[in-house]
């Protein structure tokens, strides 16, 4: 009878699911927030690296532009200086000497002047070091001697005798003799080295939060890299090659020398002409370490919430159950009391169809006598046995 009554009066019992379901929903919602925060944090870090790579590529392009223009400007200035020196020397047809060439070199602001006879033998030298030297076949001096040209300016090259870098010009006199005028390019080269690829990549590694950087030429070969062993590596990743061919930015997470790294590839232009692709990379272990830290903190907070909410749910559940038992159940027999029964009957009577229904009541007469004669404890035991 107790089972039947309890089954039909679920509204007077505490359902645990009404506490568990909200609890689980809160846990799921918080877990989703933690996961979303972690994903957002990682994505933001990737976006920062990507933005850094794009900014670096722009700075790199600007520096290359500066380097190119600086070279052109410097070489133009040197060419003008050499042209003026040759023009002045072409007027000096007589009275040559080592001392005169030294004074002329100082006045004309050049570093060296050599005077050759019509056979290509050095007669006078402002440095007084190579008098009597004759250029062998295939040497630039030999080529000018037999070219028939009146004037020539060379590109910067290493001097065959001193192993120093010079930019030379030549001017021929009417009698076949000629002068060789040189300006040292070592100071120029040291200045231009500040704009060279290797130096720029090194500056990138020092100035930005990146672990490595390399420059990929138009032939898809790494020309320069802050990781020396990567120089000369041929790019074979088909997706990266496709992005390079389409002049697109590209990012990927892959292993570099056995270490997982996030890499961004950005095309580099000089005067609207693409000269290659800049790669910026950062190791992802720092990401994962920070991400694990976030997960650990989030899990700790979640665990604390679970424990606190669990305790509150247990306390609330027990209190609600106790209050319900006090209101609708007899404390001795644990059966529904008269209040419970009245509500139950009111609900049943209000139903339209009531068939084959009955109430079984037990009335114990002279129960007071049992309590007086045998005691209340015995009376309670009898009631429990009957229930």
C-alpha positions as a printed NumPy array, in Angstrom:
array([[  0.   ,   0.   ,   0.   ],
       [  2.85 ,   2.384,   0.851],
       [  4.482,   1.759,  -2.52 ],
       [  1.269,   2.43 ,  -4.416],
       [  0.53 ,   5.63 ,  -2.56 ],
       [  4.066,   6.964,  -3.007],
       [  4.029,   6.123,  -6.665],
       [  0.832,   8.038,  -7.229],
       [  1.876,  11.036,  -5.252],
       [  5.176,  11.964,  -6.855],
       [  4.335,  15.606,  -6.382],
       [  4.918,  15.139,  -2.662],
       [  8.441,  13.687,  -3.112],
       [ 11.753,  15.376,  -3.866],
       [ 13.039,  14.428,  -7.343],
       [ 16.862,  14.377,  -7.391],
       [ 16.906,  15.038, -11.137],
       [ 15.605,  18.567, -10.557],
       [ 18.832,  19.275,  -8.685],
       [ 21.237,  17.265, -10.875],
       [ 20.099,  18.615, -14.272],
       [ 20.644,  22.341, -13.453],
       [ 23.932,  21.39 , -11.819],
       [ 25.116,  19.603, -14.981],
       [ 23.917,  22.467, -17.183],
       [ 25.935,  24.962, -15.147],
       [ 29.038,  22.744, -15.39 ],
       [ 28.609,  22.395, -19.158],
       [ 28.088,  26.146, -19.584],
       [ 31.177,  26.981, -17.547],
       [ 33.256,  24.354, -19.377],
       [ 32.179,  25.887, -22.678],
       [ 33.214,  29.335, -21.446],
       [ 36.633,  28.036, -20.362],
       [ 37.121,  26.282, -23.699],
       [ 36.021,  29.392, -25.596],
       [ 38.393,  31.586, -23.586],
       [ 41.302,  29.22 , -24.278],
       [ 40.591,  29.023, -28.022],
       [ 40.173,  32.802, -28.179],
       [ 43.469,  33.323, -26.345],
       [ 45.381,  31.034, -28.727],
       [ 43.725,  32.63 , -31.776],
       [ 44.593,  36.107, -30.5  ],
       [ 48.233,  35.081, -30.057],
       [ 48.334,  33.685, -33.588],
       [ 46.773,  36.923, -34.849],
       [ 49.44 ,  38.933, -33.018],
       [ 52.22 ,  36.893, -34.651],
       [ 50.552,  37.3  , -38.032],
       [ 50.244,  41.068, -37.517],
       [ 53.901,  41.198, -36.416],
       [ 54.946,  39.27 , -39.526],
       [ 53.064,  41.658, -41.802],
       [ 54.574,  44.682, -40.051],
       [ 58.038,  43.135, -40.239],
       [ 57.574,  42.446, -43.956],
       [ 56.627,  46.079, -44.52 ],
       [ 59.642,  47.311, -42.574],
       [ 61.805,  44.794, -44.417],
       [ 60.542,  46.053, -47.778],
       [ 61.197,  49.634, -46.744],
       [ 64.734,  48.769, -45.656],
       [ 65.39 ,  46.961, -48.921],
       [ 64.108,  50.007, -50.765],
       [ 66.42 ,  52.169, -48.697],
       [ 69.3  ,  49.794, -49.359],
       [ 68.692,  49.801, -53.107],
       [ 68.318,  53.567, -53.263],
       [ 71.297,  54.09 , -50.959],
       [ 73.448,  51.91 , -53.206],
       [ 72.286,  53.741, -56.305],
       [ 72.873,  57.132, -54.704],
       [ 76.293,  56.217, -53.367],
       [ 77.392,  54.657, -56.63 ],
       [ 76.135,  57.697, -58.54 ],
       [ 78.135,  59.966, -56.24 ],
       [ 81.215,  57.792, -56.645],
       [ 80.755,  57.726, -60.419],
       [ 80.557,  61.514, -60.44 ],
       [ 83.707,  61.732, -58.331],
       [ 85.533,  59.305, -60.631],
       [ 84.309,  61.165, -63.709],
       [ 85.588,  64.479, -62.346],
       [ 88.921,  62.9  , -61.396],
       [ 89.347,  61.342, -64.848],
       [ 88.408,  64.611, -66.522],
       [ 91.057,  66.446, -64.5  ],
       [ 93.699,  63.77 , -65.137],
       [ 93.067,  63.786, -68.87 ],
       [ 94.492,  67.315, -68.864],
       [ 97.722,  66.115, -67.203],
       [ 99.691,  64.871, -70.176],
       [103.217,  65.629, -68.887],
       [105.295,  65.597, -65.711],
       [103.862,  62.564, -63.917],
       [105.374,  61.293, -60.681],
       [104.361,  59.253, -57.638],
       [104.264,  62.377, -55.472],
       [102.149,  64.246, -58.011],
       [ 99.65 ,  61.369, -58.177],
       [ 99.5  ,  61.303, -54.368],
       [ 98.706,  65.03 , -54.244],
       [ 96.144,  64.712, -57.036],
       [ 94.457,  61.809, -55.229],
       [ 94.104,  64.005, -52.142],
       [ 92.811,  66.995, -54.13 ],
       [ 90.37 ,  64.937, -56.193],
       [ 89.15 ,  63.045, -53.109],
       [ 89.977,  59.586, -54.439],
       [ 91.946,  56.808, -52.766],
       [ 94.342,  55.669, -55.458],
       [ 95.662,  56.762, -58.878],
       [ 97.772,  54.538, -61.136],
       [ 99.476,  55.714, -64.336],
       [100.111,  53.145, -67.116],
       [102.122,  53.395, -70.32 ],
       [100.686,  52.432, -73.702],
       [101.771,  48.794, -73.094],
       [ 99.812,  48.464, -69.851],
       [102.778,  48.674, -67.489],
       [102.277,  50.74 , -64.329],
       [104.727,  53.677, -64.407],
       [103.568,  55.707, -61.412],
       [101.493,  54.907, -58.32 ],
       [100.037,  57.27 , -55.692],
       [100.601,  54.493, -53.14 ],
       [104.11 ,  53.77 , -54.446],
       [103.485,  50.016, -54.133],
       [102.887,  48.461, -57.547],
       [105.278,  50.29 , -59.939],
       [106.243,  48.022, -62.837],
       [103.174,  45.801, -62.465],
       [101.583,  44.64 , -65.717],
       [ 98.048,  43.326, -66.014],
       [ 97.774,  39.712, -67.213],
       [ 95.39 ,  38.681, -69.951],
       [ 91.791,  38.601, -68.734],
       [ 92.394,  41.239, -66.069],
       [ 90.063,  44.314, -66.158],
       [ 93.089,  46.589, -66.762],
       [ 94.168,  44.389, -69.671],
       [ 90.625,  44.477, -71.071],
       [ 90.536,  48.3  , -70.981],
       [ 94.012,  48.507, -72.567],
       [ 92.827,  46.575, -75.621],
       [ 89.271,  47.944, -75.722],
       [ 90.091,  51.209, -77.475],
       [ 87.681,  53.017, -75.139],
       [ 88.543,  56.491, -73.89 ],
       [ 86.657,  56.16 , -70.61 ],
       [ 85.27 ,  53.323, -68.5  ],
       [ 83.754,  52.895, -64.996],
       [ 83.756,  49.448, -63.376],
       [ 81.535,  47.971, -60.711],
       [ 82.937,  47.428, -57.234],
       [ 85.443,  44.563, -57.275],
       [ 88.265,  43.132, -55.224],
       [ 91.685,  44.406, -56.257],
       [ 93.834,  41.543, -57.532],
       [ 96.937,  42.712, -55.67 ],
       [ 95.705,  44.286, -52.418],
       [ 92.557,  42.143, -51.923],
       [ 90.699,  45.32 , -50.978],
       [ 87.45 ,  46.385, -52.608],
       [ 87.588,  49.346, -55.006],
       [ 85.443,  50.982, -57.596],
       [ 87.71 ,  51.861, -60.533],
       [ 87.469,  54.161, -63.526],
       [ 89.846,  54.563, -66.472],
       [ 90.68 ,  57.463, -68.793],
       [ 92.948,  57.205, -71.864],
       [ 95.275,  59.964, -73.054],
       [ 95.782,  60.774, -76.719],
       [ 99.204,  59.061, -76.815],
       [ 97.811,  55.738, -75.53 ],
       [ 98.796,  56.107, -71.9  ],
       [ 95.955,  55.829, -69.375],
       [ 95.086,  56.452, -65.739],
       [ 93.333,  54.1  , -63.333],
       [ 91.475,  55.932, -60.556],
       [ 90.041,  54.052, -57.574],
       [ 87.739,  54.778, -54.634],
       [ 87.753,  52.348, -51.72 ],
       [ 84.422,  50.556, -51.342],
       [ 85.123,  49.011, -47.941],
       [ 83.533,  51.847, -45.96 ],
       [ 80.624,  51.895, -48.383],
       [ 80.241,  48.145, -48.083],
       [ 80.246,  48.26 , -44.28 ],
       [ 77.496,  50.888, -44.459],
       [ 75.459,  48.905, -46.97 ],
       [ 75.887,  45.732, -44.908],
       [ 73.463,  47.289, -42.433],
       [ 70.792,  46.846, -45.095],
       [ 71.801,  43.343, -46.192],
       [ 69.4  ,  40.446, -45.843],
       [ 71.359,  38.634, -43.14 ],
       [ 71.597,  41.745, -40.988],
       [ 67.921,  42.577, -41.476],
       [ 66.851,  39.074, -40.462],
       [ 69.123,  39.26 , -37.431],
       [ 67.526,  42.579, -36.463],
       [ 64.089,  41.009, -36.883],
       [ 65.02 ,  38.211, -34.479],
       [ 66.265,  40.729, -31.905],
       [ 63.541,  43.344, -32.24 ],
       [ 60.405,  41.182, -32.473],
       [ 58.92 ,  38.364, -30.424],
       [ 59.844,  35.673, -32.94 ],
       [ 62.059,  32.611, -32.663],
       [ 63.328,  32.55 , -36.232],
       [ 63.006,  34.296, -39.581],
       [ 64.123,  33.467, -43.086],
       [ 63.87 ,  34.906, -46.563],
       [ 62.716,  32.779, -49.495],
       [ 63.86 ,  33.901, -52.933],
       [ 61.81 ,  33.826, -56.106],
       [ 63.403,  30.434, -56.857],
       [ 61.673,  28.988, -53.737],
       [ 64.992,  28.487, -51.956],
       [ 65.742,  29.893, -48.5  ],
       [ 68.453,  32.459, -49.225],
       [ 68.989,  33.723, -45.69 ],
       [ 67.829,  32.528, -42.285],
       [ 68.509,  33.148, -38.624],
       [ 68.838,  29.344, -38.467],
       [ 72.04 ,  28.76 , -40.41 ],
       [ 71.245,  25.118, -41.253],
       [ 68.079,  26.141, -43.14 ],
       [ 69.977,  28.204, -45.722],
       [ 69.702,  26.601, -49.145],
       [ 66.613,  24.563, -48.238],
       [ 64.2  ,  24.103, -51.138],
       [ 60.535,  24.764, -50.322],
       [ 58.426,  21.707, -51.222],
       [ 55.148,  22.227, -49.337],
       [ 52.565,  22.398, -52.127],
       [ 50.17 ,  24.621, -50.167],
       [ 52.952,  27.065, -49.313],
       [ 54.176,  27.04 , -52.917],
       [ 50.655,  27.765, -54.117],
       [ 50.41 ,  30.752, -51.744],
       [ 53.834,  31.988, -52.926],
       [ 52.851,  31.723, -56.588],
       [ 49.589,  33.577, -55.903],
       [ 51.401,  36.276, -53.852],
       [ 49.223,  35.477, -50.842],
       [ 49.903,  35.566, -47.132],
       [ 49.994,  32.086, -45.615],
       [ 50.179,  30.69 , -42.093],
       [ 50.693,  27.126, -40.909],
       [ 51.687,  25.148, -37.831],
       [ 54.366,  22.59 , -38.648],
       [ 57.647,  21.192, -37.376],
       [ 60.878,  23.101, -37.93 ],
       [ 63.962,  21.07 , -36.982],
       [ 61.757,  18.782, -34.904],
       [ 60.059,  21.603, -32.997],
       [ 56.432,  22.512, -33.631],
       [ 56.212,  26.131, -34.73 ],
       [ 53.62 ,  28.588, -35.982],
       [ 54.847,  30.243, -39.19 ],
       [ 53.587,  33.173, -41.227],
       [ 54.705,  33.783, -44.815],
       [ 54.363,  37.273, -46.309],
       [ 55.397,  38.395, -49.819],
       [ 58.003,  41.181, -49.932],
       [ 58.026,  43.883, -52.604],
       [ 60.534,  46.52 , -53.663],
       [ 59.063,  49.244, -55.859],
       [ 55.983,  47.046, -56.539],
       [ 58.234,  44.189, -57.728],
       [ 58.119,  40.997, -55.68 ],
       [ 61.604,  39.953, -54.607],
       [ 60.714,  37.023, -52.365],
       [ 58.807,  35.851, -49.298],
       [ 59.512,  36.576, -45.648],
       [ 58.86 ,  33.801, -43.113],
       [ 58.374,  34.563, -39.426],
       [ 58.142,  31.698, -36.932],
       [ 57.449,  31.199, -33.271],
       [ 57.617,  27.963, -31.314],
       [ 54.219,  26.8  , -30.095],
       [ 55.479,  25.225, -26.869],
       [ 55.071,  28.604, -25.164],
       [ 51.476,  28.698, -26.433],
       [ 50.711,  25.248, -25.112],
       [ 52.386,  25.972, -21.78 ],
       [ 50.29 ,  29.106, -21.349],
       [ 47.19 ,  27.286, -22.628],
       [ 47.74 ,  24.481, -20.106],
       [ 48.08 ,  27.137, -17.428],
       [ 44.741,  28.623, -18.458],
       [ 43.147,  25.157, -18.542],
       [ 44.598,  24.377, -15.099],
       [ 43.265,  27.601, -13.601],
       [ 39.896,  27.121, -15.285],
       [ 39.698,  23.514, -14.089],
       [ 40.571,  24.613, -10.559],
       [ 37.801,  27.207, -10.578],
       [ 35.389,  24.689, -12.124],
       [ 36.253,  22.078,  -9.489],
       [ 35.699,  24.635,  -6.737],
       [ 32.314,  25.536,  -8.228],
       [ 31.379,  21.842,  -8.496],
       [ 32.298,  21.203,  -4.855],
       [ 30.48 ,  24.289,  -3.55 ],
       [ 27.392,  23.684,  -5.696],
       [ 27.401,  19.991,  -4.79 ],
       [ 27.416,  20.829,  -1.089],
       [ 24.634,  23.397,  -1.554],
       [ 22.556,  20.933,  -3.581],
       [ 22.944,  18.182,  -0.963],
       [ 22.015,  20.58 ,   1.849],
       [ 19.035,  21.964,  -0.092],
       [ 17.891,  18.492,  -1.098],
       [ 18.057,  17.155,   2.46 ],
       [ 16.26 ,  20.174,   3.91 ],
       [ 13.536,  20.024,   1.278],
       [ 13.096,  16.302,   1.841],
       [ 12.907,  16.748,   5.625],
       [ 10.333,  19.529,   5.3  ],
       [  8.247,  17.425,   2.931],
       [  8.4  ,  14.411,   5.256],
       [  7.312,  16.519,   8.21 ],
       [  4.364,  17.898,   6.263],
       [  3.054,  14.756,   4.535],
       [  4.434,  11.665,   6.286],
       [  3.953,  10.16 ,   9.72 ],
       [  7.193,  10.223,  11.684],
       [  6.595,   6.817,  13.251],
       [  5.322,   4.648,  10.398],
       [  6.785,   6.705,   7.538],
       [  3.398,   6.361,   5.828],
       [  1.471,   9.296,   4.303],
       [ -0.476,  11.188,   6.962],
       [ -4.058,  12.467,   6.91 ],
       [ -3.061,  15.762,   5.207],
       [ -1.447,  13.746,   2.433],
       [ -4.513,  11.519,   2.173],
       [ -6.943,  14.436,   1.982],
       [ -5.031,  16.008,  -0.906],
       [ -4.818,  12.64 ,  -2.586],
       [ -8.565,  12.019,  -2.284],
       [ -9.378,  15.564,  -3.423],
       [ -7.369,  14.94 ,  -6.567],
       [ -9.01 ,  11.595,  -7.234],
       [-12.546,  12.827,  -6.638],
       [-12.006,  15.646,  -9.125],
       [-11.29 ,  13.102, -11.864],
       [-14.142,  12.22 , -14.23 ],
       [-13.637,   8.473, -14.243],
       [-13.383,   6.705, -10.901],
       [-13.994,   2.955, -11.108],
       [-13.124,   0.086,  -8.782],
       [-11.455,   2.355,  -6.274],
       [-11.485,   1.788,  -2.528],
       [ -9.783,   2.972,   0.629],
       [ -8.636,   0.465,   3.191],
       [ -8.702,   1.875,   6.739],
       [ -7.49 ,   0.123,   9.889],
       [ -8.79 ,   1.279,  13.257],
       [ -7.239,  -0.193,  16.39 ],
       [ -9.602,  -0.097,  19.364],
       [ -8.448,   0.007,  22.95 ],
       [ -4.95 ,   1.01 ,  21.765],
       [ -4.759,   3.384,  24.702],
       [ -4.997,   0.426,  27.072],
       [ -2.   ,  -1.184,  25.341],
       [  0.024,   2.008,  25.787],
       [ -0.876,   2.207,  29.485],
       [ -0.323,  -1.463,  30.172],
       [  2.733,  -2.208,  28.063],
       [  4.19 ,   1.239,  27.465],
       [  4.437,   3.57 ,  24.496],
       [  7.439,   1.777,  23.054],
       [  5.473,  -1.431,  22.674],
       [  2.555,   0.546,  21.223],
       [  4.858,   2.114,  18.663],
       [  6.234,  -1.313,  17.71 ],
       [  2.712,  -2.619,  17.181],
       [  1.849,   0.342,  14.958],
       [  5.006,  -0.239,  12.906],
       [  4.194,  -3.945,  12.518],
       [  0.655,  -3.173,  11.405],
       [  1.881,  -0.514,   8.941]])
